[in-house]
Amino acid sequence: MMLTLQRLQSGVDGIFGVLSGGGLVLKTLEHAYDDGHGSWAPKLPAGNYTCVRGWHQLAHSPKPFETFEVVNVPGHSGILFHVGNYNNDSEGCILLGMATCSALPPMLLSSVEAFDKFMAVTAGLNFLSLRVLP
């Protein structure tokens, strides 16, 4: 399955985008890092990647969970798809939501629902292809 991540807006509150493909259209949020040039950048650069299904545990998570990891990211590892609502819920991972809210700070809504939908659509797959657009 081929998925595409299109980033739409970046700022101090995160990098918001859309993940699509395989019947999915989900909102995304990635942690924003100061790029040193007055802009905000993600850990995951534009390009083509493989995502591998596996069990992972986040530092703030009480137990491991099954998800996909984006592998072979230059200079980074452990970039996962997971649940979260705010910029600070990620250290570079791709948070999934059904919608965004422009409250301060901006956030994703219905993240658990979106993650469950993502895992249902990818059931039975061990690998995904991910195209990250600039």
C-alpha positions in Angstrom: 0.0 0.0 0.0 1.3 3.5 -0.9 0.5 6.4 1.4 1.2 10.1 0.8 2.0 12.6 3.6 1.3 16.2 2.4 2.3 18.9 4.8 0.1 22.0 4.7 1.1 24.3 7.6 4.1 24.6 9.9 4.8 26.7 12.9 5.8 26.7 16.5 2.7 24.6 17.3 3.6 21.8 14.9 3.5 20.7 11.3 0.0 19.9 10.2 -0.8 17.8 7.1 -2.9 15.1 5.5 -2.1 11.4 5.1 -3.9 9.7 2.2 -4.0 6.5 0.3 -5.6 3.1 0.5 -9.0 4.7 1.2 -7.5 6.8 4.1 -7.7 10.5 4.5 -6.4 11.5 7.9 -5.1 14.6 9.5 -1.5 14.6 10.7 0.7 16.5 13.2 4.4 16.3 13.6 6.6 18.0 16.1 8.1 21.2 14.8 11.8 21.9 15.3 13.4 25.3 14.8 15.5 24.9 11.7 17.8 27.9 12.7 16.6 29.9 9.7 13.3 31.3 11.0 11.2 28.3 10.0 10.0 25.1 11.5 11.0 21.6 10.2 10.1 18.0 11.0 12.5 15.2 11.7 11.2 13.3 8.7 12.4 15.0 5.5 10.6 14.8 2.1 11.3 11.6 0.3 10.2 8.0 -0.2 10.2 5.6 2.8 9.3 2.1 3.9 7.2 1.7 7.0 7.5 -1.6 9.0 4.8 -3.0 11.3 6.0 -3.9 14.8 5.5 -3.5 18.5 6.8 -0.3 20.1 6.5 1.5 23.5 6.6 5.3 24.0 8.3 6.7 27.1 4.9 8.0 28.4 2.9 4.9 27.3 2.1 2.2 29.9 2.4 -0.7 27.5 3.6 -1.6 24.0 1.3 -1.1 21.0 1.4 -2.2 17.4 2.1 0.4 14.7 4.3 1.2 11.8 7.8 2.7 12.0 9.2 4.8 9.2 12.6 3.3 8.6 15.9 4.6 7.1 15.2 8.2 8.0 18.5 10.1 7.8 19.8 10.8 11.3 16.7 9.5 13.1 15.0 6.3 14.2 11.8 5.5 16.0 9.5 7.6 13.9 6.1 6.0 14.5 2.5 6.6 13.6 0.6 7.0 16.9 -2.1 8.7 18.9 -1.7 12.3 20.1 -3.3 15.7 19.9 -0.6 18.4 20.4 2.8 19.2 19.1 4.4 18.1 22.4 2.8 14.6 22.1 5.4 13.8 19.5 9.2 13.9 19.3 9.2 13.5 15.6 6.5 10.9 15.1 3.4 11.2 12.9 0.3 11.8 15.0 -3.0 10.9 13.4 -6.4 12.6 13.8 -9.8 12.9 12.1 -9.8 16.7 12.1 -7.9 19.7 13.3 -8.9 22.5 15.7 -7.4 26.0 15.4 -7.8 26.7 19.1 -4.7 27.8 20.9 -2.7 25.8 20.7 -3.8 24.1 17.4 -4.4 20.4 17.8 -5.7 17.2 16.3 -9.1 15.9 17.2 -10.3 12.2 17.4 -6.8 10.8 17.4 -7.7 7.4 18.8 -10.4 7.0 16.2 -8.0 8.0 13.4 -5.3 5.6 14.7 -7.8 2.7 14.9 -8.9 3.5 11.3 -5.3 3.5 10.1 -4.6 0.2 11.8 -7.8 -1.4 10.4 -7.1 -0.3 6.8 -3.5 -1.7 7.1 -4.5 -4.9 8.8 -2.6 -7.9 7.4 0.2 -5.7 6.0 3.7 -5.8 7.3 5.1 -3.0 5.1 3.8 0.3 3.7 5.3 2.7 1.3 5.3 6.3 2.3 5.8 9.3 0.1 6.5 12.5 2.1 6.0 15.6 0.0 7.8 18.9 0.8 
